[in-house]
Amino acid sequence: MKPFRYQHVADVDAAVSTLTEAPNAAFLAGGTNLVDLMKLEVEVPDVLVDVRRLTSDRIEAHPGFVRIGASVTNSTLAADPMIRDRFPVLSQAVLAGASGQLRNLATTGGNLLQRTRCVYFQDITTPCNKREPGTGCSAREGFHREHAILGASESCIATHASDMAVALVALDAVVNTRGPHGERTIPLVELHRLPGDEPERDTILEHGELITSIDVPLLEYAAHSRYRKARDRASYAFALVSVAAVLDAPDDTIRDVRLALGGVAHKPWRATRAEAALRGVSACTAAFREAADAELADARPLPGNEFKIPLVRNMIVGILAELLGVSR
C-alpha cells in the first residue's frame, strides 16, 4: 500500500472542501472496499478524509418517506424493525451481501459507491479501461462469466457489485448529497452510469460530493417485496444474477410492480420493460416469462455468460410466482 495522509475534519462542509482542493483524495467511511483496493494499488489516494462520524447513523421516519443516514451500518439497516416490516426486499438484499463482520463496518453510503469486483480491474498487471482509460478491456477476451449482458460497451463489461443498491432502485429511493456546488437530490436509478466510453466514471457524482442520506418512499405495497440472489456458493459471494421485486397485485391482477436486476450491468438495472409488460395483466407464469423476455430483448451476452439469459428469466418468473402464490 502506498503512503497516504489520514485526516479528520469537523463537519461535512470541511470534508467537501478538503476533497475539492485535493484532486487525488478520497472519503473514508467503513473502508471495506476502498482499503482492499488500496492494498492492491488499484486505488492510490494521497489523502483519506474520515467521514464516518460526519453523517447521520440513524434511520428516521418522515411524512411520506424513511431517511437512512449515510453512516448507518449495513447490519443496523438489515435489522431495523421498520425496514424489515415496510421494506423486506431491502433487509433481505443487505443480508445477502458480505459477511456479518463486514456488514458491521460497511456503511449505507459506502455500499452504494463500492466498485466492481471484475478480476481484471483488481489486477494492476492487466489492461483495464475502468482502471486506466484507453488501455483496453481484458475481460472481453478473457474470463467474463460474471460480467454484463445489458448496457455494456466495447470499453467495459463490468458489473456493479451492490445488493443493497438493487433493492433501493426497485424502491425508487433517492440519494441526498452535499458537494462543491451545494446540496442536491438524485434518484438512485440515475446515480450510477453505464460505461459508454468513460467506464472509469461509476457515478454522476462530482469529485468532493458526499452522500449524506438516502430517502425511501413509504409505498404501502413495498411490504410485499422480495430479494433473490443466485451466486456460485451459498454465502459471501457476489451475484451472478439478483432480482428485487415490489408488487401491488390485488385480486391476482398486477396493478403495479417494481423490478430491478443485479449482476447483469454496470449499474443496478431497473427492469422498466418488464414492468410495463406486467402492469394490468392477470398473474400467470406465461405473463411473467413474456415480461422477462421483453426486458432481455437487448441483452448481448458473451460466450462465457450466456447462461445469464435463462437465469434472469427463471428468477423473474420465480420471484413473481412466489409473491403472488402462483404455481410455476
Phi, psi and chi 1 to 4 in degrees:
 res  aa     phi    psi   chi1   chi2   chi3   chi4
   1 MET       -  133.2 -176.3 -176.7  -69.0      -
   2 LYS   -78.1  150.0  -66.5 -172.4  176.2 -179.9
   3 PRO   -61.1  148.5  -21.6   32.5      -      -
   4 PHE  -150.2  164.3   60.7   91.5      -      -
   5 ARG  -102.6  131.9 -172.7  174.0   86.1 -109.7
   6 TYR  -101.7  128.1  174.1   76.8      -      -
   7 GLN  -133.0  129.9 -172.2  166.0  -22.3      -
   8 HIS   -91.8  144.4  -80.5  -72.9      -      -
   9 VAL  -132.6  166.9  -67.5      -      -      -
  10 ALA   -78.7  -34.6      -      -      -      -
  11 ASP  -157.8 -179.9   51.7   32.3      -      -
  12 VAL   -60.8  -43.4  168.1      -      -      -
  13 ASP   -60.1  -40.1  -72.4  -23.7      -      -
  14 ALA   -67.5  -37.0      -      -      -      -
  15 ALA   -64.8  -44.9      -      -      -      -
  16 VAL   -62.4  -44.8  169.4      -      -      -
  17 SER   -62.4  -43.1  176.9      -      -      -
  18 THR   -62.1  -44.2  -60.3      -      -      -
  19 LEU   -70.0  -38.4 -128.7   73.6      -      -
  20 THR   -60.0  -34.8  -57.6      -      -      -
  21 GLU   -85.8   -6.1  -64.8  168.7    2.3      -
  22 ALA  -126.0   99.3      -      -      -      -
  23 PRO   -59.7  -25.2  -20.2   30.6      -      -
  24 ASN  -113.2   33.5 -162.4   31.6      -      -
  25 ALA  -101.0  163.7      -      -      -      -
  26 ALA  -144.3  151.5      -      -      -      -
  27 PHE   -78.8  144.4  -67.6  129.5      -      -
  28 LEU  -124.6  124.5  174.5   70.3      -      -
  29 ALA  -117.6  -98.6      -      -      -      -
  30 GLY   -75.0  -32.9      -      -      -      -
  31 GLY    75.8   11.9      -      -      -      -
  32 THR   -68.9  -22.2   54.3      -      -      -
  33 ASN  -104.7  -46.4 -177.8 -147.8      -      -
  34 LEU   -59.5  -45.6  175.2   60.7      -      -
  35 VAL   -64.4  -38.9  172.4      -      -      -
  36 ASP   -59.9  -44.0  -76.3  -15.2      -      -
  37 LEU   -67.7  -31.1  -65.7  176.4      -      -
  38 MET   -68.5  -38.1  -70.4  173.6   65.5      -
  39 LYS   -62.8  -35.7  -68.9  176.1 -179.5  177.7
  40 LEU   -82.5   -6.7  -64.2  170.0      -      -
  41 GLU    62.0   27.2  -63.6 -171.0    0.4      -
  42 VAL   -76.1  -41.6  173.8      -      -      -
  43 GLU  -109.1  129.9  -60.2  -85.6    8.8      -
  44 VAL  -133.4   62.6  -74.3      -      -      -
  45 PRO   -67.8  147.9   25.3  -34.2      -      -
  46 ASP   -80.8  -31.1  -61.2  -31.8      -      -
  47 VAL  -135.5  135.9 -178.4      -      -      -
  48 LEU  -111.8  123.1  -69.7 -176.6      -      -
  49 VAL  -103.1  115.9  179.1      -      -      -
  50 ASP   -75.0  116.8 -168.0  -26.9      -      -
  51 VAL  -115.0    8.7  -63.4      -      -      -
  52 ARG   -56.6  -38.8 -179.6   61.5 -179.5  -96.5
  53 ARG  -104.6   13.5  -68.1  172.0  176.8   82.1
  54 LEU   -93.9  -24.8  -58.2 -175.1      -      -
  55 THR  -109.4  166.8   57.8      -      -      -
  56 SER   -67.5  144.2  172.4      -      -      -
  57 ASP  -113.3   31.4   62.1   -3.5      -      -
  58 ARG  -119.1  155.0  -58.6 -178.4   64.5 -175.7
  59 ILE  -114.0  119.8  -58.8  168.5      -      -
  60 GLU  -130.7  136.6  -59.8  174.2  -40.9      -
  61 ALA   -84.5  132.5      -      -      -      -
  62 HIS  -125.2  164.8  -67.5  -98.6      -      -
  63 PRO   -57.6  111.8  -25.9   36.1      -      -
  64 GLY    90.6   -8.6      -      -      -      -
  65 PHE  -160.0  162.9   67.3   94.2      -      -
  66 VAL  -110.9  131.7  170.8      -      -      -
  67 ARG  -103.3  126.5  174.4  159.4  -68.6  172.3
  68 ILE  -109.4  116.6  -56.9  165.2      -      -
  69 GLY   -63.4  146.0      -      -      -      -
  70 ALA   -62.6  -23.4      -      -      -      -
  71 SER   -93.4    3.3  -70.2      -      -      -
  72 VAL   -62.0  129.3  170.7      -      -      -
  73 THR   -74.3  157.3   66.8      -      -      -
  74 ASN   -61.0  -37.4  -71.7 -176.8      -      -
  75 SER   -63.4  -44.5  -68.6      -      -      -
  76 THR   -62.9  -42.3  -62.4      -      -      -
  77 LEU   -62.0  -47.7 -179.6   63.9      -      -
  78 ALA   -65.6  -31.4      -      -      -      -
  79 ALA   -90.9  -11.1      -      -      -      -
  80 ASP   -62.8  127.4 -175.4   85.7      -      -
  81 PRO   -58.7  -38.4  -24.8   34.7      -      -
  82 MET   -65.9  -41.4  179.7  167.8   51.3      -
  83 ILE   -65.7  -43.1  -62.4  -61.3      -      -
  84 ARG   -64.7  -37.0  -67.2  173.7   65.7 -177.9
  85 ASP   -80.7  -44.6  -69.5  -15.8      -      -
  86 ARG   -88.0  -28.9  -59.8  -60.0  -60.3  -95.8
  87 PHE  -136.6   64.7  -47.1  112.9      -      -
  88 PRO   -57.6  -30.6   14.3  -27.5      -      -
  89 VAL   -59.3  -35.7   64.0      -      -      -
  90 LEU   -72.3  -46.3  179.1   54.3      -      -
  91 SER   -60.1  -43.8  179.2      -      -      -
  92 GLN   -63.9  -39.4  -68.0  165.0   12.4      -
  93 ALA   -65.3  -43.2      -      -      -      -
  94 VAL   -63.8  -42.8  174.1      -      -      -
  95 LEU   -68.2  -20.9  -69.6  172.7      -      -
  96 ALA   -79.4   -9.8      -      -      -      -
  97 GLY  -107.7  133.5      -      -      -      -
  98 ALA    63.8 -172.1      -      -      -      -
  99 SER   -98.4  168.6   64.7      -      -      -
 100 GLY   -59.3  -39.2      -      -      -      -
 101 GLN   -62.9  -42.0  -66.3   94.1  -32.3      -
 102 LEU   -68.8  -38.9  -72.9  171.9      -      -
 103 ARG   -64.8  -29.2  -68.4 -164.2  -62.2  -91.1
 104 ASN   -67.1  -23.5  -73.5  -18.5      -      -
 105 LEU  -105.9  -37.8 -170.0   60.6      -      -
 106 ALA   -65.3  142.0      -      -      -      -
 107 THR  -104.1  162.5   62.3      -      -      -
 108 THR   -63.4  -46.8  -58.0      -      -      -
 109 GLY   -62.6  -43.1      -      -      -      -
 110 GLY   -67.0  -35.3      -      -      -      -
 111 ASN   -58.5  -40.4 -173.3  -58.6      -      -
 112 LEU   -65.1  -26.8  -65.6  177.7      -      -
 113 LEU  -103.4    9.0  -60.4  179.5      -      -
 114 GLN   -63.4  151.1   63.2 -177.8  -64.5      -
 115 ARG   -99.0  168.3  -52.1 -153.5   69.6 -170.8
 116 THR   -60.5  151.8 -176.6      -      -      -
 117 ARG   -99.3   21.2  -90.2   31.1  179.2 -140.0
 118 CYS   -53.8  129.6  173.8      -      -      -
 119 VAL   -65.0  -27.3  -65.5      -      -      -
 120 TYR   -78.4  -33.4  -59.3  103.2      -      -
 121 PHE   -62.6  -37.3  172.3   71.2      -      -
 122 GLN   -84.0   -8.5  -65.1 -177.8  -39.3      -
 123 ASP  -107.4  105.0 -178.8   -3.4      -      -
 124 ILE   -72.9   -3.8   61.5  172.9      -      -
 125 THR   -87.3   -5.2   68.8      -      -      -
 126 THR  -114.2  152.1   61.7      -      -      -
 127 PRO   -64.6  139.8  -20.7   32.8      -      -
 128 CYS  -158.2  117.3  171.1      -      -      -
 129 ASN   -65.6  -28.0  -72.4  -38.9      -      -
 130 LYS   -71.1  -37.9  178.2  174.2  -78.3  -66.3
 131 ARG   -85.4  -42.2 -179.6  170.6   22.8   82.5
 132 GLU  -133.9   93.0  -66.6 -176.2   72.9      -
 133 PRO   -52.3  135.2  -26.6   35.5      -      -
 134 GLY    93.0   -3.3      -      -      -      -
 135 THR   -89.6  -18.9   59.2      -      -      -
 136 GLY   114.8  169.4      -      -      -      -
 137 CYS  -116.0  102.8  177.3      -      -      -
 138 SER   -65.4  -27.2  -64.2      -      -      -
 139 ALA   -65.6  -29.4      -      -      -      -
 140 ARG   -60.7  -37.1  -79.6 -159.4  160.2  -86.8
 141 GLU  -107.1    7.4  -59.0  -59.3  -33.5      -
 142 GLY  -116.5 -136.2      -      -      -      -
 143 PHE   -88.5  111.7  179.2   76.8      -      -
 144 HIS  -128.7   25.8   45.2 -110.4      -      -
 145 ARG   -57.5  -37.3 -177.0  170.8 -176.2  -89.2
 146 GLU   -91.8    6.8  -60.1  173.7   -4.6      -
 147 HIS   -95.4 -177.8  -72.7   73.7      -      -
 148 ALA   -73.0  146.4      -      -      -      -
 149 ILE  -118.0   -9.0   59.8  172.0      -      -
 150 LEU  -130.0  137.5  -68.8  165.2      -      -
 151 GLY    71.6    9.7      -      -      -      -
 152 ALA   -77.5  171.0      -      -      -      -
 153 SER  -135.6  175.3   70.9      -      -      -
 154 GLU   -63.2  -23.1  -70.9  -60.8  -44.0      -
 155 SER   -83.3  -24.7  -63.2      -      -      -
 156 CYS  -164.4  137.3 -176.6      -      -      -
 157 ILE  -123.7   20.2   57.9  171.2      -      -
 158 ALA   -69.0  157.5      -      -      -      -
 159 THR  -113.3  156.0   54.2      -      -      -
 160 HIS   -79.9  144.3 -167.4  -98.1      -      -
 161 ALA   -94.3  -18.3      -      -      -      -
 162 SER   -74.7  132.7  174.1      -      -      -
 163 ASP   -80.1  -44.6  -67.6  -72.0      -      -
 164 MET   -56.5  -41.4 -176.4 -173.4   77.6      -
 165 ALA   -63.5  -33.3      -      -      -      -
 166 VAL   -63.9  -45.7  177.8      -      -      -
 167 ALA   -63.5  -42.3      -      -      -      -
 168 LEU   -66.6  -33.9  -72.9  171.0      -      -
 169 VAL   -64.6  -41.9  163.0      -      -      -
 170 ALA   -65.1  -26.7      -      -      -      -
 171 LEU   -90.0    4.8  -70.3  166.3      -      -
 172 ASP    60.1   36.3  -79.2  -20.0      -      -
 173 ALA   -68.0  157.8      -      -      -      -
 174 VAL  -126.1  151.8  -62.0      -      -      -
 175 VAL  -108.8  131.3  174.3      -      -      -
 176 ASN  -101.1  133.1  -57.8  -53.8      -      -
 177 THR  -132.6  162.9   70.9      -      -      -
 178 ARG  -133.5  130.7 -168.9  176.5  -54.0  170.7
 179 GLY  -142.9 -167.4      -      -      -      -
 180 PRO   -57.4  -26.3  -20.3   29.9      -      -
 181 HIS  -109.7   23.0  -60.5  101.2      -      -
 182 GLY   100.4 -157.5      -      -      -      -
 183 GLU   -94.8  151.3  -63.5 -178.8  -18.8      -
 184 ARG  -153.5  161.3   63.8  170.1  168.9  162.1
 185 THR  -118.5  128.5  -62.5      -      -      -
 186 ILE  -123.1  122.4  -54.6  166.9      -      -
 187 PRO   -55.8  132.7  -22.9   33.8      -      -
 188 LEU   -59.8  -31.1 -171.2   54.9      -      -
 189 VAL   -63.2  -20.0   71.8      -      -      -
 190 GLU  -101.2   -6.6  -61.8  174.2    9.0      -
 191 LEU   -65.4  -46.3  175.4   67.5      -      -
 192 HIS   -91.6  151.6  -58.9   94.8      -      -
 193 ARG  -106.6  153.5  -62.4  179.2   64.5 -101.9
 194 LEU   -79.0  155.8  -67.5  178.1      -      -
 195 PRO   -69.0  -38.9   23.6  -33.6      -      -
 196 GLY    48.7 -135.9      -      -      -      -
 197 ASP  -103.6   16.1   57.1    2.8      -      -
 198 GLU  -131.9   62.2  -66.6 -177.8  -68.4      -
 199 PRO   -67.7  -14.5   25.4  -35.4      -      -
 200 GLU   -67.8  -17.1   69.9  -83.1   12.5      -
 201 ARG   -97.0  104.6  -65.7 -177.8   56.9 -144.0
 202 ASP   -75.6  -35.8  -68.3  -19.6      -      -
 203 THR  -132.8  176.9   72.1      -      -      -
 204 ILE   -91.3    4.5   64.7  169.8      -      -
 205 LEU   -66.3  145.0  -63.8 -178.1      -      -
 206 GLU   -80.9  158.6  -59.3  176.0   82.9      -
 207 HIS   -61.3  127.7  179.8   68.8      -      -
 208 GLY    92.0   -0.7      -      -      -      -
 209 GLU   -88.9  125.6 -170.2  170.4    7.4      -
 210 LEU  -111.8  130.8  177.5   66.5      -      -
 211 ILE   -71.1  126.7  -67.2  175.2      -      -
 212 THR  -105.6  -29.8   56.3      -      -      -
 213 SER  -166.6  168.2   61.5      -      -      -
 214 ILE  -128.3  131.5  -63.2   91.8      -      -
 215 ASP  -107.7  132.0  -67.1  -17.3      -      -
 216 VAL  -117.9  119.1 -173.0      -      -      -
 217 PRO   -60.1  143.3  -19.0   30.2      -      -
 218 LEU   -85.7   73.0  -81.9  168.1      -      -
 219 LEU   -74.0  131.2  -65.0  173.5      -      -
 220 GLU   -59.8  -40.4 -178.1  177.5  -11.0      -
 221 TYR   -86.5    3.1   61.0   89.8      -      -
 222 ALA   -64.7  -19.0      -      -      -      -
 223 ALA   -66.7  -19.6      -      -      -      -
 224 HIS   -97.6   77.5 -163.2 -142.5      -      -
 225 SER  -149.1  158.2   59.9      -      -      -
 226 ARG  -146.4  158.5  -63.9  -74.1 -172.5  -79.7
 227 TYR  -129.9  132.0 -174.9   76.4      -      -
 228 ARG  -130.3  142.5  -69.9  -67.7  177.5  -94.4
 229 LYS  -137.4  128.3  177.1  177.2  178.3  178.4
 230 ALA  -103.6  130.1      -      -      -      -
 231 ARG  -146.7  170.1   47.1 -167.8  167.5 -175.9
 232 ASP   -76.5  -20.5  -81.0  -30.3      -      -
 233 ARG  -141.4  168.1   55.7 -177.1 -173.0  -89.9
 234 ALA   -67.2  -23.0      -      -      -      -
 235 SER  -152.3  163.7   62.5      -      -      -
 236 TYR    57.2   38.9  -46.5  151.5      -      -
 237 ALA  -134.0  147.7      -      -      -      -
 238 PHE   -77.3  157.5  -64.3  100.0      -      -
 239 ALA   -70.4  133.0      -      -      -      -
 240 LEU   -73.7  -45.5  -67.7  169.8      -      -
 241 VAL  -149.6  140.8  169.3      -      -      -
 242 SER  -136.4  157.0   64.6      -      -      -
 243 VAL  -136.1  128.8 -179.6      -      -      -
 244 ALA  -110.0  128.9      -      -      -      -
 245 ALA  -131.0  134.0      -      -      -      -
 246 VAL  -126.3  126.5 -176.3      -      -      -
 247 LEU  -133.7  135.9 -170.5   65.2      -      -
 248 ASP  -122.0  105.2 -179.4   20.7      -      -
 249 ALA  -143.0   74.4      -      -      -      -
 250 PRO   -72.1  141.9   26.7  -32.5      -      -
 251 ASP    57.4   33.7  -57.4  -38.4      -      -
 252 ASP    62.7   17.1  -67.2  -30.2      -      -
 253 THR  -112.2  131.6  -62.7      -      -      -
 254 ILE   -81.0  107.2  -60.7  174.6      -      -
 255 ARG   -82.9  -40.6 -175.0  160.6   57.3 -167.9
 256 ASP  -152.4  154.1 -160.8    7.3      -      -
 257 VAL  -153.9  142.0   59.9      -      -      -
 258 ARG  -124.1  125.5  -43.5  -75.9  178.7   90.3
 259 LEU  -129.0  136.5  -69.9  171.6      -      -
 260 ALA  -138.4  147.9      -      -      -      -
 261 LEU  -118.9  143.4  -52.7  176.3      -      -
 262 GLY  -118.4  160.8      -      -      -      -
 263 GLY    76.6    8.4      -      -      -      -
 264 VAL  -119.9  -10.6  -60.6      -      -      -
 265 ALA  -153.2  172.7      -      -      -      -
 266 HIS   -68.8  -10.6 -162.8 -104.8      -      -
 267 LYS  -143.2  162.0   59.7 -177.8  -70.9 -177.2
 268 PRO   -57.7  129.5  -22.6   34.0      -      -
 269 TRP  -102.3  111.9 -172.9  -91.4      -      -
 270 ARG   -78.3  122.5 -176.3   68.9 -179.1  -98.6
 271 ALA   -88.6   70.0      -      -      -      -
 272 THR   -68.6  -34.1   53.5      -      -      -
 273 ARG   -66.0  -42.8  -72.1 -175.8  178.8 -180.0
 274 ALA   -63.8  -41.6      -      -      -      -
 275 GLU   -59.2  -46.5  -68.7  174.2   -2.5      -
 276 ALA   -62.6  -37.3      -      -      -      -
 277 ALA   -70.8  -23.3      -      -      -      -
 278 LEU   -92.3  -28.1  -72.3  166.3      -      -
 279 ARG   -63.5  127.7  -70.3 -170.1 -178.2  101.2
 280 GLY    87.4   -2.1      -      -      -      -
 281 VAL   -97.3  158.7  -54.1      -      -      -
 282 SER   -75.4  143.3  -62.7      -      -      -
 283 ALA   -71.5  118.5      -      -      -      -
 284 CYS  -160.8  154.6   65.2      -      -      -
 285 THR   -64.7  -30.2   55.0      -      -      -
 286 ALA   -62.7  -42.2      -      -      -      -
 287 ALA   -66.4  -37.2      -      -      -      -
 288 PHE   -63.3  -42.8  -55.9  159.3      -      -
 289 ARG   -66.1  -41.3  -70.3 -167.5 -172.6   95.4
 290 GLU   -62.5  -39.8  -71.3  178.1    8.8      -
 291 ALA   -65.5  -43.1      -      -      -      -
 292 ALA   -62.3  -42.1      -      -      -      -
 293 ASP   -65.0  -35.0  -72.3  -20.4      -      -
 294 ALA   -63.0  -40.1      -      -      -      -
 295 GLU   -68.8  -32.9 -166.3   61.4   47.5      -
 296 LEU   -90.3    3.0  -68.0  164.2      -      -
 297 ALA   -58.2  -34.4      -      -      -      -
 298 ASP   -98.7   11.0  -70.0  -22.6      -      -
 299 ALA   -65.1  139.4      -      -      -      -
 300 ARG  -129.5   78.4  -63.3  -65.7 -179.4  -92.4
 301 PRO   -74.9  161.3   29.5  -35.8      -      -
 302 LEU  -102.6  167.2  -68.0  164.3      -      -
 303 PRO   -54.3  -32.1  -28.2   35.6      -      -
 304 GLY   -82.7  -10.2      -      -      -      -
 305 ASN  -131.0   23.6   62.9   10.3      -      -
 306 GLU   -61.4  -26.2  -69.8  174.7  -30.8      -
 307 PHE   -61.6  -18.9   71.8   93.8      -      -
 308 LYS   -67.8  -24.2  -72.3 -168.3  176.9 -173.1
 309 ILE   -62.8  -58.6  -61.5  -71.1      -      -
 310 PRO   -67.0  -27.9   20.4  -31.5      -      -
 311 LEU   -65.9  -45.0 -177.5   56.9      -      -
 312 VAL   -60.1  -47.3  169.1      -      -      -
 313 ARG   -58.1  -49.7 -178.9 -173.2  -59.3  114.0
 314 ASN   -65.0  -35.5  -69.2  -20.1      -      -
 315 MET   -71.4  -38.1  -70.9 -176.0   68.6      -
 316 ILE   -63.5  -47.3  -71.3  175.5      -      -
 317 VAL   -60.2  -43.8  171.3      -      -      -
 318 GLY   -65.8  -44.0      -      -      -      -
 319 ILE   -70.6  -36.8 -160.3  169.3      -      -
 320 LEU   -70.1  -39.1  -68.4  173.4      -      -
 321 ALA   -62.9  -40.5      -      -      -      -
 322 GLU   -65.0  -44.8  179.9 -177.5  -19.1      -
 323 LEU   -65.3  -32.6  -79.0  168.1      -      -
 324 LEU   -97.2   -6.4  -73.7  161.2      -      -
 325 GLY    68.4   31.4      -      -      -      -
 326 VAL   -95.7  136.9  174.5      -      -      -
 327 SER   -71.5  132.8  177.6      -      -      -
 328 ARG   -79.1      -  -64.3 -175.6   62.7  178.5
